[in-house]
Amino acid sequence: MGNKGNNLARLVEEKACSKKLQLEEEQRRIPYLPKDCITNILVRLPHSSLLRLMLVCKSWRNIIKSLNFVHDHLDRSDTILIFQSLLPIPHNFYSSLTPRPPENPYSFSIEAKYLQSQNIPVLTQPTNHSNKYDVKFMEFSNGNCEERDYKISSTGKIRATCDGLILLDNKKKKGGLIVLNPVIRKLDPLPVGTLYSSHNESYGLALSKVSRVYKVVHLFRDELNFFHCEIFSLGTRVWRPLYDPEPGLFGWLGYRPVFAMGYLHWVPFVDHSDYVVSMEMDSEKFHKVSLPTSCRTYDRILEMHGSLCFIAHEEMSQINIWMLDGLSGHAWKQTCSITIGCTFDMVPILGLKTSGDIIFERDEDYSLYRYHFELKEMRRIEVQENHTLSSNSYFTHINSFISW
């Protein structure tokens, strides 16, 4: 019996020794790469590749999840367009005998995840007949456009975006909101703030440079046409009222705010706005910034190269591009003019961070165009045949691993 035990122990020891020698041999064949070198390679890859590489080994996962890597990857990532596509519903869906078709088992339901986080059994919830949307995005590279699916569904509409985070309506809680990073699928339900109809309110999502805290800004107009503001810092559980904007500063809230240079910026009127309203995210105070020329129906402000950009239609075939040098002096500098064809109804919706090109949407037929600054030409972008969304349906976005 003792001999059998000794033989078994010797076999186990020999097997372990053989495995150790095999690993050492493999390590000798594979060249050693320093951690800095691996990090420099990983940070250049798209988010879809990084999600797979996180599963390769623990050391790579730790690199990708580190705070420095997340911010470096954010700085390198190009801007994209995020949008929602309505999921089809069968014509007999509302029949009590016909259940809703099952969702893709690989998809991520925001509402189901929210109920799980609140420890509310999904089966106890009443059937929701609200429209349901797929969350998708478009990325632009090498002159091409690729439409991709996050495999995320939601009944709530997107209200704002910033640095890879999106703010959505929470349809499971009246007046509630949800902050989500669609890449890492992390979400956080926010408490209910002041309730107002969507056409009388505006949401912005921005980062405070000093505190490094993401903030949700809520502007709304009351029954007497006075505008009010409240703010929510992610990580807290309470909305804070701010000093109201001075009377006459805003005329409407139809244009979404743009985050640039540490400020949220609003175009305050439907047409002929002579200024933008800017809120510094550190001091949380409103400022009035004059525009170089009056902002009209198809003009827009965008974030480009870390600055605020104003794209103005001067004539039927000319678009001027202005950049704001700094908020203190309100110094606008005209960088270039686009003179090509008939451009009067071309709405600028995105500035590409890597190339500096601008994506436009023609208001007449919702077709997308890209102006190539290097080639100095406007080219139509080929998208899906049934893809017709208005410019208000697109949001500037970045695929990142940012969290709050």
RODO-2510 file (C-alpha; in nm, 4 decimals, decimal comma):
residues 404
     n   res          X          Y          Z
     1     m     0,0000     0,0000     0,0000
     2     g     0,2887     0,2257     0,0876
     3     n     0,4607     0,1534    -0,2455
     4     k     0,1412     0,2414    -0,4371
     5     g     0,1168     0,5715    -0,2507
     6     n     0,4818     0,6531    -0,3217
     7     n     0,4411     0,5649    -0,6898
     8     l     0,1326     0,7894    -0,7188
     9     a     0,3115     1,0797    -0,5493
    10     r     0,6096     1,0325    -0,7809
    11     l     0,3844     1,0328    -1,0897
    12     v     0,2119     1,3546    -0,9771
    13     e     0,5492     1,5165    -0,9089
    14     e     0,6868     1,4095    -1,2468
    15     k     0,3770     1,5414    -1,4254
    16     a     0,4021     1,8762    -1,2464
    17     c     0,7716     1,8972    -1,3279
    18     s     0,7028     1,8129    -1,6936
    19     k     0,4346     2,0819    -1,7137
    20     k     0,6718     2,3364    -1,5586
    21     l     0,9437     2,2511    -1,8119
    22     q     0,6864     2,2804    -2,0941
    23     l     0,5782     2,6268    -1,9757
    24     e     0,9376     2,7408    -1,9473
    25     e     1,0036     2,6170    -2,3016
    26     e     0,6993     2,8049    -2,4334
    27     q     0,8094     3,1222    -2,2559
    28     r     1,1519     3,0935    -2,4157
    29     r     0,9927     3,0643    -2,7608
    30     i     0,7553     3,3605    -2,7055
    31     p     0,9427     3,6939    -2,6906
    32     y     0,8854     3,8883    -2,3710
    33     l     0,6945     4,2149    -2,4100
    34     p     0,7145     4,4782    -2,1374
    35     k     0,3865     4,5952    -1,9873
    36     d     0,4295     4,9430    -2,1369
    37     c     0,4644     4,7915    -2,4840
    38     i     0,1498     4,5800    -2,4414
    39     t    -0,0404     4,8853    -2,3158
    40     n     0,0771     5,0889    -2,6156
    41     i    -0,0610     4,8219    -2,8491
    42     l    -0,3907     4,7702    -2,6691
    43     v    -0,4747     5,1416    -2,6436
    44     r    -0,4794     5,1654    -3,0259
    45     l    -0,7438     4,8954    -3,0666
    46     p    -1,1216     4,9531    -3,0979
    47     h    -1,3500     4,8795    -2,8060
    48     s    -1,4874     4,5628    -2,9709
    49     s    -1,1395     4,4077    -2,9828
    50     l    -1,0621     4,5120    -2,6248
    51     l    -1,3790     4,3447    -2,4969
    52     r    -1,2518     4,0144    -2,6377
    53     l    -0,8924     4,0669    -2,5232
    54     m    -1,0074     4,1260    -2,1657
    55     l    -1,0843     3,7523    -2,1602
    56     v    -0,7351     3,6448    -2,2708
    57     c    -0,5621     3,6825    -1,9365
    58     k    -0,5868     3,8599    -1,6028
    59     s    -0,2951     4,0959    -1,6707
    60     w    -0,4516     4,2257    -1,9949
    61     r    -0,7855     4,2677    -1,8195
    62     n    -0,6200     4,4722    -1,5435
    63     i    -0,4484     4,6936    -1,8025
    64     i    -0,7716     4,7627    -1,9945
    65     k    -0,9654     4,8377    -1,6743
    66     s    -0,7009     5,0726    -1,5305
    67     l    -0,7980     5,4390    -1,5018
    68     n    -0,5023     5,5695    -1,7058
    69     f    -0,5737     5,3263    -1,9881
    70     v    -0,9445     5,4166    -1,9946
    71     h    -0,8674     5,7885    -2,0330
    72     d    -0,5893     5,7309    -2,2883
    73     h    -0,8218     5,5119    -2,4950
    74     l    -1,0954     5,7778    -2,4723
    75     d    -0,8543     6,0429    -2,6047
    76     r    -0,7594     5,8216    -2,9002
    77     s    -1,1111     5,7070    -2,9915
    78     d    -1,2919     5,8764    -3,2776
    79     t    -1,6366     6,0318    -3,2529
    80     i    -1,9354     5,8377    -3,3859
    81     l    -2,3115     5,8786    -3,4165
    82     i    -2,5322     5,6892    -3,1724
    83     f    -2,9040     5,6473    -3,2408
    84     q    -3,2054     5,4274    -3,1704
    85     s    -3,3880     5,2102    -3,4197
    86     l    -3,7496     5,1104    -3,3551
    87     l    -3,7932     4,7369    -3,3111
    88     p    -4,0750     4,5924    -3,5264
    89     i    -4,3943     4,4834    -3,3508
    90     p    -4,6262     4,2234    -3,5115
    91     h    -4,9655     4,3578    -3,6211
    92     n    -5,1418     4,1198    -3,3794
    93     f    -4,9131     4,2040    -3,0853
    94     y    -5,1890     4,3700    -2,8834
    95     s    -5,4043     4,0608    -2,8982
    96     s    -5,4244     3,9022    -2,5549
    97     l    -5,3650     3,5631    -2,7164
    98     t    -5,0410     3,6693    -2,8861
    99     p    -4,7402     3,7257    -2,6616
   100     r    -4,4643     3,9588    -2,7650
   101     p    -4,1953     3,7748    -2,9632
   102     p    -3,8904     3,6796    -2,7560
   103     e    -3,5898     3,9108    -2,7719
   104     n    -3,2494     3,8082    -2,8941
   105     p    -3,1036     3,5990    -2,6078
   106     y    -2,7711     3,7784    -2,6568
   107     s    -2,9236     4,1257    -2,6218
   108     f    -2,9120     4,3389    -2,3096
   109     s    -3,2435     4,4879    -2,1923
   110     i    -3,1956     4,8117    -1,9997
   111     e    -3,5339     4,7810    -1,8308
   112     a    -3,4713     4,4200    -1,7233
   113     k    -3,1307     4,5182    -1,5831
   114     y    -3,2889     4,8109    -1,3968
   115     l    -3,5536     4,5866    -1,2372
   116     q    -3,2800     4,3422    -1,1385
   117     s    -3,0777     4,6215    -0,9743
   118     q    -3,3841     4,7254    -0,7758
   119     n    -3,4559     4,3617    -0,6742
   120     i    -3,7923     4,3753    -0,8520
   121     p    -3,8940     4,0441    -1,0146
   122     v    -3,9449     4,0967    -1,3866
   123     l    -4,2401     3,8570    -1,3990
   124     t    -4,4355     4,0685    -1,1481
   125     q    -4,4256     4,3711    -1,3802
   126     p    -4,7261     4,4431    -1,6023
   127     t    -4,6809     4,3941    -1,9770
   128     n    -4,5220     4,7040    -2,1286
   129     h    -4,6756     4,8056    -2,4625
   130     s    -4,4287     5,0941    -2,5117
   131     n    -4,2190     5,1133    -2,8259
   132     k    -3,8877     4,9361    -2,7914
   133     y    -3,5648     5,0475    -2,9551
   134     d    -3,2318     4,8971    -3,0507
   135     v    -2,9339     5,1133    -2,9571
   136     k    -2,6988     5,1357    -3,2572
   137     f    -2,4121     5,3474    -3,3807
   138     m    -2,2396     5,4586    -3,7006
   139     e    -1,8633     5,4878    -3,7291
   140     f    -1,6803     5,6528    -4,0155
   141     s    -1,3370     5,5401    -4,1325
   142     n    -1,1467     5,5424    -4,4626
   143     g    -1,4353     5,7218    -4,6290
   144     n    -1,6809     5,4447    -4,5374
   145     c    -1,9706     5,4238    -4,2928
   146     e    -2,0335     5,1144    -4,0827
   147     e    -2,3572     5,0670    -3,8891
   148     r    -2,3207     4,8479    -3,5809
   149     d    -2,5476     4,7190    -3,3058
   150     y    -2,4688     4,7237    -2,9330
   151     k    -2,7302     4,4479    -2,8887
   152     i    -2,8962     4,6709    -2,6289
   153     s    -3,2706     4,7362    -2,6195
   154     s    -3,4591     5,0107    -2,4379
   155     t    -3,8055     5,1620    -2,4161
   156     g    -3,6586     5,4967    -2,3058
   157     k    -3,5260     5,7546    -2,5524
   158     i    -3,1722     5,8939    -2,5400
   159     r    -3,1631     6,2456    -2,3950
   160     a    -2,7891     6,3326    -2,3809
   161     t    -2,4386     6,1869    -2,4265
   162     c    -2,0857     6,2594    -2,3009
   163     d    -1,7534     6,0688    -2,3135
   164     g    -1,9164     5,7337    -2,3852
   165     l    -2,2009     5,7749    -2,1334
   166     i    -2,5622     5,8112    -2,2443
   167     l    -2,8626     5,9457    -2,0543
   168     l    -3,1976     5,7737    -2,1205
   169     d    -3,5546     5,8010    -1,9997
   170     n    -3,6446     5,5398    -1,7404
   171     k    -3,9835     5,4096    -1,8541
   172     k    -4,0145     5,1932    -1,5424
   173     k    -4,0170     5,5024    -1,3206
   174     k    -4,2117     5,8114    -1,4254
   175     g    -3,9750     6,1039    -1,4675
   176     g    -3,6726     5,8886    -1,3919
   177     l    -3,3489     5,8703    -1,5871
   178     i    -3,0781     5,6094    -1,6394
   179     v    -2,7091     5,6688    -1,7089
   180     l    -2,5517     5,3902    -1,9156
   181     n    -2,2185     5,3041    -2,0732
   182     p    -2,3262     5,0776    -2,3623
   183     v    -1,9770     4,9300    -2,4068
   184     i    -1,9349     4,7917    -2,0544
   185     r    -2,3149     4,7767    -2,0001
   186     k    -2,2971     4,9474    -1,6641
   187     l    -2,6024     5,1518    -1,5666
   188     d    -2,7163     5,3693    -1,2803
   189     p    -3,0787     5,4819    -1,2233
   190     l    -3,1118     5,8459    -1,1179
   191     p    -3,3719     5,9832    -0,8747
   192     v    -3,6666     6,1766    -1,0146
   193     g    -3,6164     6,5483    -1,0624
   194     t    -3,8693     6,8144    -1,1628
   195     l    -4,1299     6,6717    -1,4005
   196     y    -4,2029     6,8532    -1,7270
   197     s    -4,3048     6,7530    -2,0784
   198     s    -4,0146     6,6777    -2,3119
   199     h    -4,0807     6,9754    -2,5425
   200     n    -4,0429     7,2114    -2,2446
   201     e    -3,7133     7,0753    -2,1122
   202     s    -3,3539     7,0065    -2,2108
   203     y    -3,0940     6,7699    -2,0636
   204     g    -2,7182     6,7990    -2,0856
   205     l    -2,4452     6,5614    -1,9641
   206     a    -2,0985     6,7044    -1,8988
   207     l    -1,7752     6,6607    -1,7030
   208     s    -1,6448     6,9067    -1,4449
   209     k    -1,2728     6,9559    -1,5137
   210     v    -1,1849     7,0396    -1,1525
   211     s    -1,3833     6,7793    -0,9591
   212     r    -1,3762     6,5189    -1,2440
   213     v    -1,7425     6,4500    -1,1714
   214     y    -2,0037     6,3987    -1,4426
   215     k    -2,3076     6,6225    -1,4052
   216     v    -2,6594     6,6132    -1,5503
   217     v    -2,8066     6,9583    -1,6202
   218     h    -3,1845     6,9907    -1,6480
   219     l    -3,3357     7,3077    -1,7982
   220     f    -3,7129     7,3437    -1,8085
   221     r    -3,9772     7,6058    -1,8815
   222     d    -4,2793     7,6518    -1,6534
   223     e    -4,6380     7,7483    -1,7372
   224     l    -4,5505     8,1199    -1,7176
   225     n    -4,2661     8,0764    -1,9705
   226     f    -3,9947     8,1241    -1,7063
   227     f    -3,6863     7,9024    -1,7392
   228     h    -3,5421     7,7118    -1,4420
   229     c    -3,2394     7,4879    -1,3898
   230     e    -3,1403     7,1999    -1,1632
   231     i    -2,8270     6,9874    -1,1606
   232     f    -2,7347     6,6351    -1,0540
   233     s    -2,3809     6,5115    -0,9821
   234     l    -2,3339     6,1415    -1,0577
   235     g    -2,2483     5,9584    -0,7383
   236     t    -2,4948     6,1617    -0,5295
   237     r    -2,8658     6,0966    -0,4887
   238     v    -3,0183     6,4455    -0,4979
   239     w    -3,0966     6,7161    -0,7545
   240     r    -2,9745     7,0656    -0,6650
   241     p    -3,1607     7,3795    -0,7809
   242     l    -2,9474     7,6491    -0,9443
   243     y    -3,0035     8,0180    -0,9951
   244     d    -3,2525     8,0548    -1,2795
   245     p    -3,1285     8,1914    -1,6135
   246     e    -3,2044     8,5617    -1,6454
   247     p    -3,5362     8,6386    -1,8207
   248     g    -3,5070     8,6551    -2,1979
   249     l    -3,1841     8,4548    -2,2125
   250     f    -3,3624     8,1489    -2,3566
   251     g    -3,6425     8,1432    -2,6095
   252     w    -3,6803     7,7684    -2,6557
   253     l    -3,5079     7,4374    -2,5745
   254     g    -3,5286     7,2544    -2,9067
   255     y    -3,1549     7,2439    -2,9770
   256     r    -2,9561     6,9999    -2,7639
   257     p    -2,6605     7,1480    -2,5743
   258     v    -2,3031     7,0814    -2,6872
   259     f    -2,0256     7,0079    -2,4359
   260     a    -1,6934     7,1726    -2,5228
   261     m    -1,4100     7,3515    -2,3392
   262     g    -1,5565     7,2645    -1,9980
   263     y    -1,8919     7,4296    -2,0792
   264     l    -2,2362     7,3226    -2,1946
   265     h    -2,3553     7,5449    -2,4811
   266     w    -2,7132     7,6059    -2,5980
   267     v    -2,8468     7,7875    -2,9046
   268     p    -3,1352     7,9699    -2,7316
   269     f    -3,3684     8,0510    -3,0234
   270     v    -3,5182     7,8645    -3,3193
   271     d    -3,3852     8,1153    -3,5720
   272     h    -3,1684     8,4276    -3,5749
   273     s    -2,9821     8,3631    -3,2490
   274     d    -2,7076     8,6225    -3,2058
   275     y    -2,5433     8,4381    -2,9155
   276     v    -2,5104     8,1034    -2,7404
   277     v    -2,5747     8,0431    -2,3716
   278     s    -2,2821     7,8672    -2,2012
   279     m    -2,2718     7,7104    -1,8549
   280     e    -1,9340     7,6499    -1,6937
   281     m    -1,9488     7,3075    -1,5298
   282     d    -1,7166     7,4022    -1,2424
   283     s    -1,8864     7,7256    -1,1296
   284     e    -2,2309     7,6160    -1,2624
   285     k    -2,3006     7,9700    -1,3876
   286     f    -2,4529     8,0870    -1,7159
   287     h    -2,2634     8,3071    -1,9614
   288     k    -2,3725     8,4813    -2,2815
   289     v    -2,1323     8,4339    -2,5747
   290     s    -2,1875     8,6408    -2,8896
   291     l    -2,1764     8,4615    -3,2247
   292     p    -1,9764     8,5957    -3,5216
   293     t    -2,2954     8,5952    -3,7291
   294     s    -2,6612     8,5219    -3,6604
   295     c    -2,7465     8,1520    -3,6221
   296     r    -3,0202     8,0445    -3,8607
   297     t    -3,2341     7,7330    -3,9105
   298     y    -2,9703     7,4993    -4,0597
   299     d    -2,6723     7,6364    -3,8655
   300     r    -2,5341     7,4415    -3,5709
   301     i    -2,2655     7,4397    -3,3021
   302     l    -2,0419     7,1319    -3,2657
   303     e    -1,7453     7,0221    -3,0566
   304     m    -1,4360     6,9926    -3,2768
   305     h    -1,0677     6,9569    -3,1831
   306     g    -1,1585     7,0279    -2,8196
   307     s    -1,3104     7,3640    -2,9100
   308     l    -1,6576     7,4990    -2,9879
   309     c    -1,7263     7,5184    -3,3607
   310     f    -1,9993     7,7284    -3,5268
   311     i    -2,1035     7,6161    -3,8768
   312     a    -2,3025     7,8881    -4,0553
   313     h    -2,4703     7,8961    -4,3978
   314     e    -2,3753     8,2292    -4,5521
   315     e    -2,5202     8,1772    -4,9005
   316     m    -2,6949     7,9050    -5,0998
   317     s    -2,3631     7,7365    -5,1771
   318     q    -2,1305     7,8573    -4,9008
   319     i    -2,0805     7,7348    -4,5443
   320     n    -1,8390     7,9141    -4,3128
   321     i    -1,6724     7,7398    -4,0187
   322     w    -1,5801     7,9400    -3,7094
   323     m    -1,3819     7,8218    -3,4057
   324     l    -1,4008     7,9779    -3,0586
   325     d    -1,0500     8,0473    -2,9271
   326     g    -1,1583     8,1058    -2,5679
   327     l    -1,4624     8,1840    -2,3565
   328     s    -1,3010     8,4781    -2,1783
   329     g    -1,2564     8,7007    -2,4831
   330     h    -1,5299     8,5430    -2,6970
   331     a    -1,2850     8,5424    -2,9898
   332     w    -1,4191     8,3608    -3,2966
   333     k    -1,1834     8,2749    -3,5793
   334     q    -1,3018     8,1720    -3,9246
   335     t    -1,1042     7,8623    -4,0183
   336     c    -1,2396     7,7837    -4,3647
   337     s    -1,5312     7,8043    -4,6085
   338     i    -1,7070     7,5227    -4,7895
   339     t    -1,8176     7,6297    -5,1371
   340     i    -1,9630     7,3364    -5,3239
   341     g    -2,3021     7,2802    -5,4875
   342     c    -2,6276     7,3697    -5,3147
   343     t    -2,5755     7,3453    -4,9382
   344     f    -2,8532     7,5588    -4,7894
   345     d    -3,0356     7,2648    -4,6195
   346     m    -2,7267     7,0689    -4,5084
   347     v    -2,7413     7,0295    -4,1288
   348     p    -2,4020     6,9608    -3,9605
   349     i    -2,4424     6,6804    -3,7049
   350     l    -2,0923     6,5501    -3,6237
   351     g    -1,7287     6,6552    -3,6312
   352     l    -1,4883     6,3615    -3,6649
   353     k    -1,2073     6,3886    -3,4114
   354     t    -0,9453     6,1918    -3,6056
   355     s    -0,9793     6,3425    -3,9541
   356     g    -1,1542     6,6698    -3,8692
   357     d    -1,4151     6,6011    -4,1392
   358     i    -1,7789     6,7018    -4,0842
   359     i    -2,0875     6,4821    -4,1272
   360     f    -2,3950     6,6607    -4,2657
   361     e    -2,7539     6,5532    -4,3126
   362     r    -2,9637     6,6943    -4,5956
   363     d    -3,2931     6,8083    -4,4477
   364     e    -3,4873     6,7297    -4,7641
   365     d    -3,4384     6,3505    -4,7720
   366     y    -3,2343     6,2715    -4,4528
   367     s    -2,9375     6,1543    -4,6605
   368     l    -2,5918     6,1770    -4,5005
   369     y    -2,2864     6,3500    -4,6478
   370     r    -1,9245     6,3818    -4,5427
   371     y    -1,7134     6,6852    -4,6208
   372     h    -1,3497     6,5801    -4,6667
   373     f    -1,1254     6,8731    -4,5801
   374     e    -0,8191     6,7112    -4,7354
   375     l    -1,0003     6,6460    -5,0647
   376     k    -1,2158     6,9594    -5,0327
   377     e    -1,5262     6,7782    -5,1503
   378     m    -1,8646     6,6676    -5,0224
   379     r    -1,9473     6,2991    -5,0677
   380     r    -2,2714     6,1184    -5,0038
   381     i    -2,2552     5,8381    -4,7454
   382     e    -2,4167     5,5079    -4,8367
   383     v    -2,6362     5,3716    -4,5552
   384     q    -2,9144     5,1155    -4,5276
   385     e    -3,2050     5,1745    -4,7666
   386     n    -3,4666     5,2019    -4,4911
   387     h    -3,2463     5,4229    -4,2758
   388     t    -3,4183     5,7635    -4,2656
   389     l    -3,3729     5,9480    -3,9374
   390     s    -3,3882     6,3212    -3,8787
   391     s    -3,0804     6,5046    -3,7520
   392     n    -3,2399     6,5271    -3,4048
   393     s    -3,2259     6,1468    -3,3802
   394     y    -2,8449     6,1355    -3,3855
   395     f    -2,6174     6,2030    -3,0893
   396     t    -2,2421     6,2571    -3,0859
   397     h    -2,0805     5,9674    -2,9018
   398     i    -1,7512     5,7893    -2,8291
   399     n    -1,7127     5,4184    -2,7557
   400     s    -1,5168     5,4118    -2,4321
   401     f    -1,4738     5,2276    -2,1022
   402     i    -1,5496     5,5389    -1,8964
   403     s    -1,7402     5,4967    -1,5715
   404     w    -1,8573     5,7376    -1,3053
***
